[in-house]
Amino acid sequence: MYRVWNFLTSYSLLLIFGAFIALVWANLDLIIPVAGNPHYYFDLYHHLVDFHLWENAPVGALKDGVRTLTPHYLINDMLMALFFAIAGKEVWEAVALKSGSLRGKKAVTPLIATIGGMVGPISVYLAIAYFLGSATFDAVANGWAIPTATDIAFSYLIGRMVFGAGHPAVRFLLLLAIADDALGLIILAIFYPSGELAPLWILVSAGVAVLVYVLANWLPRRMDKGNEARPVSTWMRQKASFWPYLIAGCFSWYAFMRSGIHPALGLLFIVPTIPHADRAYGIFSAAEVHLKDLLNTIEHGLKHIVEVVLFFFGFFNAGVQFSAMGEATWLVLAGLLIGKPLGIFIFGWIGARPMGFGLPEGMKMSDLFVLGCVAAIGFTVALFVASVAFPAGDVQDAAKMGALLSFGAAGVSLIVGLLFRVEKKTN
C-alpha cells in the first residue's frame, strides 16, 4: 500500500484519480443506464457543511444570513493556496537566487517562448470565438486565459517520456513551465478578481509579510551578526520553526480574500519572507531533499498534503457531464493544442535565431515544436482558471471539459515526437 501511495504522490496522479472519479460519477447514467444517477455527485457538490465561520463575512455560501463553508470553497479558495504557494516558491527561487533558472542568458529563449505560449493560445481562442459570432464571443471571451496554462507536473512527466530524462529540452520545458506559472499568477490576480477590488487590503497583506520577515528572519540574523554560533537564528529555526509564517499566512490569506483578489493567491507575499537556501537544485530534483532550509522543509512537509488537496480539487471541479461539451470546450482545446505549440515555436525561433540567444546545446528547432505540444497539457491550472473565469453553468462546464481533455496533448506529444524523430537522451 505504501508503494502505491508513494507512486501516486511522486507523479502527482492523485489529481487525475480525483478528476477521473468525478467524471465517471457525473456521467454514471451514460455508463450504467439502469443504476446510474449523476445527481448523487451534484448533490454532494452543492452540499453545505454546517460549519458557521462568522456572521456577515464574505466567506463561502450565504445561508439564512450566516456565511457557511462549502466543500468547493474550502478546496478552491482556501486549501489551493498551498498549491499556489509551492508554485510561487519555485518561481521565487528561479528569479531571486544567483543560480536561479530564470536568470541569465540561458533563460532568455525559454522566457521569450513562454510569451509565445501565452500569445498563441489567447490569439487562437479569441480569433475562433470571434468568427463564431458575437453571441458566442460575448459568452466565452472571459475564458481567454484558460488555454495559457501549462501543468508543470504532468508536462514534466510526459516530457521525460518523449525526450528522455537527459535531453536539454526537458530543462527548457521546466524553465518555460515555471515562467508560465509566474505569468499565470499575475493574470489570475489582475484579470480574475473574486469580488470588488479593495487595494487597501493588499497593503495589509504586504505589511504582514514585511512584519514577519523583519521579526522572524532579518532581526534574528541581525542580532547574530559577528557570532558564528548564531544562537538567535538557531532558536528561531528550531523552536519557532514555521509558526510565525503560518500565522502571517493566515492574516495574508484573509487580506487577499477581503481585497477581491482570488484568495488562493493569498500566501504569495509570505513565501519570499521565509529563510531559504542559497541555491536551488530545481523542481523535481531528487537533490532537493538534502536542502534543510526552512522554505524547503516547509515545501517537503506540504507535499503530501497538497497532493491530497489536488485529489479533492479534481473531485470537486472535474464532475462535468459529457453533454456539457460546447463552444468553450473546443476553444480551450484549440488554444492549447494549436495555439500553444505554434506560439512557443514561433517565439522560441525568434529568440533563438533572429535575436541570437540560441537553444541549449543538443536541442533542435523541431524539438521546440514537440516541446510546445507537451506544454499544451493545461489540466490543473486550466481547470482552476475555468472555475474562476465563468460563473457556474453550461459555459463553465464546457470550459472545464476542455481543460480536462487537454490531457490528450500527452498522446499528441508522443506521436509528434515519433514523427519528428526525437532522439531520446537518458543521461
C-alpha positions, -999 to 999 in steps of 0.1 A, spaced: 0 0 0 29 24 9 45 18 -25 12 26 -43 8 58 -23 44 68 -30 39 62 -67 7 82 -68 23 112 -49 56 110 -68 39 115 -101 10 138 -89 -15 112 -100 -40 118 -72 -53 148 -92 -60 126 -122 -76 100 -98 -99 125 -83 -109 140 -116 -115 105 -131 -138 96 -102 -158 128 -106 -160 125 -143 -172 89 -142 -196 96 -113 -212 126 -130 -217 106 -162 -228 74 -144 -262 74 -161 -244 70 -195 -222 42 -183 -248 23 -163 -282 35 -176 -303 15 -151 -285 22 -118 -267 54 -127 -278 87 -110 -255 116 -117 -274 137 -92 -257 119 -64 -225 137 -74 -241 171 -78 -260 167 -45 -226 162 -28 -211 190 -48 -237 215 -36 -239 202 -1 -232 228 26 -210 219 55 -228 233 86 -197 249 100 -205 286 106 -174 307 105 -187 341 114 -216 362 105 -217 388 77 -182 378 65 -175 373 27 -167 336 30 -184 306 14 -221 305 7 -248 326 23 -275 305 42 -301 320 65 -280 352 69 -249 332 80 -218 326 59 -211 289 57 -182 269 44 -188 248 13 -165 219 2 -159 238 -31 -148 270 -13 -127 251 12 -107 234 -16 -106 261 -44 -103 293 -23 -86 281 9 -65 249 5 -54 255 -31 -35 284 -16 -10 258 -5 -6 246 -41 0 281 -54 24 288 -25 46 259 -37 43 271 -73 53 306 -60 82 291 -42 96 277 -74 92 310 -92 107 329 -64 138 307 -63 142 308 -100 142 346 -100 158 355 -67 187 331 -63 220 337 -81 218 302 -95 181 307 -104 170 291 -136 152 322 -148 183 344 -145 210 350 -171 213 344 -208 203 308 -205 168 317 -196 162 343 -223 149 319 -251 126 300 -227 112 333 -214 106 345 -250 90 311 -258 68 315 -227 54 347 -240 46 329 -272 30 302 -251 6 329 -239 1 349 -271 -6 319 -292 -34 303 -272 -50 337 -265 -50 346 -302 -64 313 -313 -91 312 -286 -103 347 -293 -100 346 -331 -121 314 -334 -146 328 -309 -149 360 -329 -156 340 -361 -183 320 -343 -203 352 -339 -208 380 -314 -232 360 -292 -206 332 -288 -178 357 -284 -195 375 -256 -203 343 -238 -168 328 -239 -145 358 -241 -137 359 -204 -121 325 -207 -92 337 -228 -66 328 -201 -77 292 -197 -55 278 -226 -25 298 -215 -19 273 -186 8 246 -185 7 219 -159 42 216 -146 40 181 -131 23 163 -160 42 182 -187 74 172 -170 63 136 -168 53 135 -205 84 155 -214 107 128 -199 87 101 -218 91 120 -251 127 133 -248 143 111 -222 154 124 -188 188 137 -201 175 157 -230 181 195 -228 145 200 -239 133 187 -206 151 215 -187 139 240 -213 104 228 -206 108 233 -169 121 268 -173 91 276 -196 66 260 -172 79 279 -142 78 312 -162 43 302 -174 33 298 -137 46 332 -128 27 349 -157 -4 328 -148 -3 340 -112 -2 376 -124 -31 370 -148 -52 355 -120 -45 384 -97 -52 412 -122 -79 398 -146 -99 374 -124 -107 392 -91 -131 373 -68 -150 404 -59 -149 442 -59 -113 453 -56 -102 468 -22 -65 477 -27 -61 487 10 -63 450 19 -34 442 -4 -13 467 16 -24 449 47 -11 416 32 22 432 22 25 448 56 21 414 73 48 399 50 72 427 58 65 424 96 71 386 97 102 390 76 117 416 99 107 398 132 114 362 122 141 364 96 160 397 93 161 407 130 175 373 143 202 374 117 210 410 126 213 400 163 236 372 154 259 394 133 295 386 143 285 355 163 293 323 144 272 302 169 241 322 156 220 315 188 190 336 179 187 324 144 191 288 156 164 293 182 140 307 156 148 278 133 144 251 159 118 265 183 96 290 164 100 270 132 72 277 107 47 291 132 54 328 126 49 322 89 18 301 94 2 329 115 13 355 89 -1 333 61 -35 332 77 -36 370 80 -23 374 44 -49 349 31 -77 368 49 -64 401 35 -64 387 -1 -99 374 4 -111 409 15 -91 426 -12 -112 410 -40 -81 392 -55 -86 354 -55 -77 342 -20 -59 311 -34 -31 335 -41 -31 347 -5 3 331 5 24 345 -23 36 375 -3 47 353 26 68 328 5 98 353 -1 99 361 36 108 325 47 146 317 51 158 298 20 189 281 7 215 300 -13 208 277 -43 181 255 -57 186 223 -74 154 227 -94 119 214 -92 115 176 -92 152 172 -85 160 144 -60 188 165 -45 162 190 -32 156 166 -2 190 175 11 182 212 14 174 218 51 165 255 50 131 264 64 115 271 30 124 237 15 115 220 48 80 235 46 77 226 10 86 190 17 62 189 46 34 202 25 39 178 -5 16 150 6 -10 174 20 -11 193 -14 -14 160 -33 -45 152 -12 -58 187 -18 -53 182 -55 -73 150 -53 -102 168 -39 -97 197 -63 -101 173 -91 -130 156 -75 -150 189 -69 -141 205 -102 -140 178 -128 -175 164 -123 -188 176 -157 -213 157 -178 -202 149 -214 -233 166 -226 -218 199 -214 -193 200 -243 -198 231 -263 -180 260 -280 -159 267 -249 -146 231 -249 -133 233 -285 -120 269 -280 -99 258 -250 -86 227 -268 -78 247 -299 -60 273 -278 -39 246 -261 -33 221 -289 -29 246 -318 -20 280 -302 4 267 -275 28 247 -298 27 274 -326 32 302 -302 61 285 -284 77 275 -317 74 309 -334 85 330 -304 112 304 -295 126 306 -331 126 344 -329 146 343 -296 170 316 -308 176 328 -344 169 365 -352 176 376 -316 206 353 -314 201 338 -279 202 303 -293 189 269 -280 206 247 -254 233 225 -269 218 193 -282 184 208 -288 170 212 -324 143 236 -337 120 206 -343 124 198 -306 110 232 -298 77 224 -316 74 190 -299 81 207 -266 52 231 -273 29 201 -278 40 188 -243 34 222 -228 -2 221 -241 -13 200 -211 -32 226 -192 -51 204 -168 -46 216 -132 -42 254 -137 -65 254 -167 -92 237 -147 -87 263 -119 -89 293 -143 -121 278 -159 -137 277 -124 -130 314 -118 -134 327 -154 -171 318 -156 -200 315 -132 -213 280 -125 -233 269 -155 -231 255 -190 -202 277 -202 -181 269 -172 -187 232 -176 -178 233 -212 -146 251 -205 -137 226 -177 -142 198 -202 -117 215 -225 -92 217 -196 -97 180 -188 -94 169 -224 -62 188 -227 -45 158 -212 -49 144 -247 -19 165 -255 2 138 -239 -8 114 -267 -3 141 -293 32 148 -279 42 111 -281 30 109 -318 46 142 -328 78 131 -311 79 100 -332 71 119 -364 99 144 -358 122 116 -348 132 130 -314 164 114 -301 159 103 -266 187 110 -241 187 92 -208 219 108 -193 
